[in-house]
Amino acid sequence: MRVTLIGAGRAGTSFARALTSRGHRVSLVHHDATPSLVGVDLVILTVPDDALAAVAAALPVSRSRVVAHVAGSRTLEVLAPHPRRASLHPLAALPSAEVGAERLIGATYAVAGDPLVEDLVASLDGRARHVPDSVRTVYHATAAVAANHVVALLGHVERLAEAAGLALEDVLPLVHQAVEDVARRGPASALTGPASRGDVATIDAHLAAIPPGERPTYVALAREALDLAERRDRTAASWSA
């Protein structure tokens, strides 16, 4: 497939490396360039989200190619007036071209619009999940929680560890084990600790001991864990009834 990527940041360079490694003929240009699109099958916009509409509007319109973006938060409307539009958002962090290219191979992609992008995902050994524009914002919120909020949570863990005279690296193996258990068994079955047992006395003791500035975060997460345990127990009770 002949692919032109517009936008030479981390996403653009990551896609360029990944697609080239799978035999696609790739051209990577900066967002302010005027690319030649003769014979191009797919144009992928890897520019900042706020620039998508302007960059798309500046491209010549043709029914012979697809114009797509990789923005998780944007719908297909930003690609007007192009008749063949699509989006493919990888559920992967792309910190650099090298790491990003590796992660794009075999990644899960949220796709919408023209089915040509599904062929592209398949060439990367990826998994395509259809996410219509009607739930696009909810989808992007999910991705933000899975990535950004998990990192914020680990910041909370780091501060608690320091209060106990430990370092984040001391408790990271426990984090890895918890994630592995969720992958194998699901969140409800993977839940352990005082919230899983309904041990409110221990939770109260934790709150009394941890730094005051960390208490609101702990309370919010403890409530979420208690709710998860309650839902798990109700489900188990309904199955045994």
Sine and cosine of phi, psi and omega as CSV:
sin_phi,cos_phi,sin_psi,cos_psi,sin_omega,cos_omega
0.00,0.00,0.64,-0.77,0.07,-1.00
-1.00,-0.05,0.87,-0.49,-0.11,-0.99
-0.81,-0.58,0.74,-0.68,0.15,-0.99
-0.92,-0.38,0.81,-0.58,0.06,-1.00
-0.98,-0.22,0.80,-0.60,0.03,-1.00
-0.94,-0.35,0.92,-0.40,-0.08,-1.00
0.86,-0.51,0.94,-0.35,-0.14,-0.99
-0.96,-0.27,0.55,0.83,0.09,-1.00
-0.99,0.12,-0.38,-0.92,-0.06,-1.00
-0.90,0.44,-0.66,0.76,0.00,-1.00
-0.92,0.40,-0.73,0.68,-0.03,-1.00
-0.88,0.47,-0.71,0.70,-0.01,-1.00
-0.94,0.35,-0.54,0.84,0.05,-1.00
-0.91,0.41,-0.74,0.68,0.02,-1.00
-0.90,0.44,-0.64,0.77,-0.01,-1.00
-0.86,0.51,-0.72,0.69,0.01,-1.00
-0.90,0.43,-0.72,0.69,-0.05,-1.00
-0.90,0.44,-0.72,0.70,-0.03,-1.00
-0.93,0.36,-0.62,0.78,0.05,-1.00
-0.89,0.46,-0.61,0.79,0.00,-1.00
-0.91,0.41,-0.33,0.94,0.01,-1.00
-0.97,-0.23,0.27,0.96,0.15,-0.99
1.00,0.00,0.07,1.00,0.05,-1.00
-0.97,0.24,0.51,-0.86,0.07,-1.00
-1.00,-0.02,0.96,-0.29,-0.21,-0.98
-0.92,-0.39,0.69,-0.73,0.14,-0.99
-0.85,-0.53,0.79,-0.61,-0.01,-1.00
-0.91,-0.42,0.85,-0.53,-0.03,-1.00
-0.77,-0.64,0.40,-0.92,0.07,-1.00
-0.95,0.30,0.36,-0.93,-0.11,-0.99
-0.91,0.42,-0.42,0.91,-0.03,-1.00
-1.00,-0.10,0.14,0.99,0.03,-1.00
-1.00,0.09,0.25,-0.97,0.07,-1.00
-0.91,-0.42,1.00,-0.04,-0.11,-0.99
-0.97,0.24,0.48,-0.88,0.16,-0.99
-1.00,0.08,0.84,-0.55,-0.06,-1.00
-0.95,-0.32,0.29,0.96,0.02,-1.00
-0.91,0.42,0.83,-0.56,0.03,-1.00
0.98,0.20,0.05,1.00,-0.01,-1.00
-0.99,0.17,0.73,-0.68,0.00,-1.00
-1.00,0.07,-0.58,0.82,-0.12,-0.99
-0.58,-0.81,0.77,-0.64,0.13,-0.99
-0.95,-0.31,0.82,-0.57,0.02,-1.00
-0.92,-0.40,0.85,-0.52,0.03,-1.00
-1.00,0.01,0.89,-0.45,0.02,-1.00
-0.89,-0.46,0.66,0.75,0.00,-1.00
-0.99,-0.12,0.21,-0.98,0.08,-1.00
-0.82,0.58,0.53,-0.85,-0.08,-1.00
-0.80,0.60,-0.68,0.73,-0.07,-1.00
-0.93,0.36,-0.26,0.97,-0.01,-1.00
-0.99,-0.11,-0.11,0.99,-0.12,-0.99
-0.85,0.53,-0.77,0.64,-0.08,-1.00
-0.87,0.49,-0.69,0.72,-0.03,-1.00
-0.92,0.39,-0.68,0.73,-0.01,-1.00
-0.92,0.40,-0.67,0.75,0.01,-1.00
-0.90,0.44,-0.67,0.74,-0.04,-1.00
-0.91,0.41,-0.42,0.91,-0.03,-1.00
-0.99,0.14,-0.19,0.98,-0.03,-1.00
-0.99,0.10,0.56,-0.83,0.08,-1.00
-0.91,0.41,0.63,-0.78,-0.04,-1.00
-1.00,0.06,0.70,-0.71,0.01,-1.00
-0.43,-0.90,0.59,-0.81,0.07,-1.00
-1.00,0.06,-0.05,1.00,-0.04,-1.00
-1.00,0.00,-0.09,1.00,0.01,-1.00
-0.63,-0.77,0.31,-0.95,0.01,-1.00
-0.97,-0.24,0.65,-0.76,0.13,-0.99
-0.93,-0.36,0.82,-0.57,-0.08,-1.00
-0.75,-0.67,0.31,-0.95,0.13,-0.99
-0.77,-0.64,0.24,-0.97,-0.02,-1.00
-0.89,-0.45,0.38,0.92,-0.04,-1.00
-1.00,0.08,0.81,-0.59,0.00,-1.00
-0.94,0.33,-0.45,0.89,-0.12,-0.99
-1.00,-0.10,-0.07,1.00,-0.11,-0.99
-0.94,-0.34,0.53,-0.85,0.04,-1.00
-1.00,-0.01,-0.12,-0.99,0.00,-1.00
-0.98,0.20,-0.21,0.98,-0.04,-1.00
-0.88,0.48,-0.49,0.87,-0.04,-1.00
-0.93,0.36,-0.19,0.98,-0.03,-1.00
-0.99,-0.11,0.13,0.99,0.08,-1.00
-0.89,0.46,0.59,-0.81,0.24,0.97
-0.98,-0.21,0.37,0.93,-0.11,-0.99
-0.94,0.34,0.76,-0.65,-0.07,-1.00
-0.95,0.32,-0.52,0.85,0.01,-1.00
-0.95,-0.31,0.97,-0.25,-0.07,-1.00
-0.85,-0.52,0.42,-0.91,0.03,-1.00
-0.32,-0.95,0.23,-0.97,0.12,-0.99
-0.61,-0.79,0.54,-0.84,0.10,-0.99
-0.58,-0.82,0.94,-0.33,-0.04,-1.00
-0.94,-0.35,0.89,-0.46,-0.01,-1.00
-0.98,0.19,0.70,-0.71,0.12,-0.99
-1.00,0.10,0.95,0.32,-0.05,-1.00
-0.39,-0.92,0.61,-0.79,0.09,-1.00
-1.00,0.09,0.68,-0.73,-0.07,-1.00
-0.85,-0.52,0.97,0.23,-0.07,-1.00
-0.96,0.28,-0.38,0.93,0.01,-1.00
-0.41,-0.91,0.24,-0.97,0.00,-1.00
-0.88,0.47,-0.67,0.74,-0.06,-1.00
-0.92,0.39,-0.80,0.60,0.00,-1.00
-0.92,0.39,-0.67,0.74,-0.01,-1.00
-0.86,0.51,-0.68,0.73,0.01,-1.00
-0.88,0.48,-0.64,0.77,0.03,-1.00
-0.90,0.43,-0.67,0.74,-0.05,-1.00
-0.96,0.29,-0.43,0.90,0.02,-1.00
-0.94,0.34,-0.44,0.90,0.06,-1.00
-0.97,0.26,0.87,-0.49,0.02,-1.00
0.99,0.12,0.15,0.99,-0.03,-1.00
-0.98,0.21,0.25,-0.97,0.16,-0.99
-1.00,-0.04,0.70,-0.71,-0.04,-1.00
-0.84,-0.55,0.72,-0.69,0.17,-0.98
-1.00,0.08,0.87,-0.48,-0.09,-1.00
-0.86,-0.50,0.43,-0.90,0.08,-1.00
-0.41,-0.91,0.40,-0.92,0.08,-1.00
1.00,0.06,-0.59,-0.81,-0.12,-0.99
-0.84,0.54,0.74,-0.67,-0.06,-1.00
-0.92,0.38,-0.11,0.99,0.02,-1.00
-0.86,0.51,-0.54,0.84,-0.02,-1.00
-0.93,0.37,-0.42,0.91,0.07,-1.00
-0.92,0.40,-0.61,0.80,0.09,-1.00
-0.89,0.45,-0.64,0.77,0.01,-1.00
-0.90,0.43,-0.70,0.71,0.03,-1.00
-0.87,0.49,-0.68,0.73,0.01,-1.00
-0.88,0.48,-0.59,0.81,0.01,-1.00
-0.92,0.39,-0.37,0.93,0.05,-1.00
-1.00,-0.08,0.17,0.98,-0.07,-1.00
0.86,0.51,0.49,0.87,-0.03,-1.00
-1.00,-0.01,0.11,-0.99,0.02,-1.00
-0.91,-0.42,0.88,-0.48,-0.03,-1.00
-1.00,-0.05,0.80,-0.59,0.09,-1.00
-0.87,-0.49,0.82,-0.57,-0.05,-1.00
-0.97,0.23,0.84,-0.54,0.01,-1.00
-0.81,-0.58,0.98,-0.19,-0.03,-1.00
-0.94,0.35,0.33,-0.94,-0.03,-1.00
-0.86,0.51,-0.46,0.89,-0.06,-1.00
-0.90,0.44,-0.41,0.91,0.00,-1.00
-0.86,-0.50,0.33,0.94,-0.08,-1.00
-0.88,0.47,-0.67,0.74,-0.03,-1.00
-0.93,0.38,-0.63,0.78,0.05,-1.00
-0.90,0.43,-0.66,0.75,0.05,-1.00
-0.86,0.52,-0.73,0.68,-0.05,-1.00
-0.92,0.40,-0.58,0.82,0.08,-1.00
-0.88,0.47,-0.64,0.77,0.04,-1.00
-0.87,0.48,-0.73,0.69,0.00,-1.00
-0.90,0.44,-0.62,0.78,0.00,-1.00
-0.91,0.41,-0.66,0.75,0.04,-1.00
-0.90,0.43,-0.69,0.72,-0.04,-1.00
-0.89,0.46,-0.54,0.84,-0.03,-1.00
-0.98,-0.21,-0.92,0.40,-0.12,-0.99
-0.91,0.42,-0.70,0.71,-0.06,-1.00
-0.95,0.31,-0.52,0.85,0.09,-1.00
-0.90,0.44,-0.64,0.76,0.04,-1.00
-0.90,0.44,-0.67,0.74,0.04,-1.00
-0.88,0.47,-0.65,0.76,0.05,-1.00
-0.87,0.49,-0.65,0.76,0.01,-1.00
-0.93,0.37,-0.43,0.90,0.15,-0.99
-0.90,0.43,-0.64,0.76,0.09,-1.00
-0.88,0.47,-0.70,0.71,0.03,-1.00
-0.87,0.49,-0.68,0.74,-0.01,-1.00
-0.87,0.49,-0.68,0.73,-0.02,-1.00
-0.93,0.37,-0.62,0.78,0.06,-1.00
-0.91,0.41,-0.65,0.76,0.02,-1.00
-0.88,0.48,-0.68,0.73,0.02,-1.00
-0.88,0.47,-0.59,0.80,0.02,-1.00
-0.92,0.40,-0.41,0.91,0.02,-1.00
-0.99,-0.10,0.09,1.00,0.00,-1.00
0.99,0.17,0.35,0.94,0.01,-1.00
-0.91,-0.40,0.07,-1.00,0.10,-0.99
-0.90,-0.45,0.34,-0.94,0.01,-1.00
-0.83,0.56,-0.64,0.77,-0.04,-1.00
-0.88,0.47,-0.39,0.92,0.02,-1.00
-0.94,0.35,-0.51,0.86,-0.05,-1.00
-0.96,-0.28,-0.08,1.00,0.01,-1.00
-0.87,0.50,-0.59,0.81,0.08,-1.00
-0.84,0.54,-0.58,0.81,0.04,-1.00
-0.91,0.41,-0.61,0.79,0.06,-1.00
-0.89,0.45,-0.72,0.69,0.01,-1.00
-0.87,0.49,-0.67,0.74,0.00,-1.00
-0.90,0.44,-0.64,0.76,0.00,-1.00
-0.90,0.43,-0.67,0.74,0.02,-1.00
-0.91,0.41,-0.66,0.75,0.04,-1.00
-0.88,0.48,-0.66,0.75,0.01,-1.00
-0.91,0.41,-0.62,0.78,0.05,-1.00
-0.89,0.45,-0.67,0.75,0.00,-1.00
-0.89,0.46,-0.59,0.80,-0.05,-1.00
-0.99,0.11,-0.60,0.80,-0.20,-0.98
-0.85,-0.53,-0.24,0.97,-0.09,-1.00
1.00,-0.04,0.37,-0.93,-0.08,-1.00
-0.85,0.52,-0.71,0.71,-0.09,-1.00
-0.89,0.47,-0.72,0.70,-0.02,-1.00
-0.96,0.28,-0.42,0.91,-0.03,-1.00
-0.99,0.14,-0.27,0.96,-0.07,-1.00
-0.91,0.40,0.76,-0.64,0.08,-1.00
-0.75,-0.67,-0.06,-1.00,0.10,-1.00
1.00,-0.03,-0.10,-1.00,-0.11,-0.99
-0.88,0.48,-0.62,0.79,0.01,-1.00
-0.90,0.43,-0.61,0.79,0.02,-1.00
-0.89,0.45,-0.53,0.85,-0.02,-1.00
-1.00,-0.04,-0.12,0.99,-0.08,-1.00
0.95,0.30,0.46,0.89,-0.07,-1.00
-1.00,0.05,0.99,0.17,-0.06,-1.00
-0.93,0.36,-0.52,0.86,0.00,-1.00
-0.87,0.48,-0.65,0.76,0.03,-1.00
-0.93,0.37,-0.64,0.77,0.04,-1.00
-0.88,0.48,-0.68,0.74,0.03,-1.00
-0.89,0.46,-0.61,0.79,0.03,-1.00
-0.91,0.42,-0.63,0.78,0.06,-1.00
-0.86,0.51,-0.73,0.69,-0.05,-1.00
-0.89,0.46,-0.57,0.82,0.01,-1.00
-0.95,0.32,-0.44,0.90,-0.13,-0.99
-1.00,-0.08,-0.50,0.87,-0.13,-0.99
-0.99,0.16,0.33,-0.94,0.02,-1.00
-0.83,0.56,0.66,-0.75,-0.04,-1.00
-0.80,0.59,-0.60,0.80,-0.02,-1.00
-0.92,0.40,-0.32,0.95,-0.02,-1.00
-1.00,-0.08,-0.13,0.99,-0.10,-0.99
-0.91,0.40,-0.67,0.74,0.00,-1.00
-0.86,0.51,-0.66,0.75,0.02,-1.00
-0.91,0.41,-0.69,0.72,0.01,-1.00
-0.87,0.49,-0.71,0.71,-0.01,-1.00
-0.87,0.49,-0.72,0.70,-0.01,-1.00
-0.87,0.50,-0.68,0.74,-0.03,-1.00
-0.96,0.27,-0.58,0.81,0.04,-1.00
-0.90,0.44,-0.64,0.77,0.05,-1.00
-0.89,0.45,-0.65,0.76,0.02,-1.00
-0.90,0.44,-0.65,0.76,0.01,-1.00
-0.92,0.40,-0.64,0.77,0.04,-1.00
-0.90,0.44,-0.66,0.76,0.04,-1.00
-0.90,0.44,-0.65,0.76,0.02,-1.00
-0.89,0.45,-0.67,0.75,0.02,-1.00
-0.90,0.43,-0.65,0.76,0.01,-1.00
-0.90,0.43,-0.68,0.73,0.03,-1.00
-0.90,0.44,-0.65,0.76,0.04,-1.00
-0.87,0.49,-0.72,0.70,-0.05,-1.00
-0.93,0.37,-0.60,0.80,0.05,-1.00
-0.90,0.43,-0.64,0.77,0.02,-1.00
-0.90,0.43,-0.68,0.73,0.02,-1.00
-0.89,0.45,-0.62,0.78,0.00,-1.00
-0.92,0.39,-0.60,0.80,0.00,-1.00
-0.93,0.37,-0.55,0.84,0.03,-1.00
-0.94,0.33,-0.54,0.84,-0.06,-1.00
-1.00,0.05,-0.21,0.98,-0.03,-1.00
-0.95,0.32,0.00,0.00,0.00,0.00
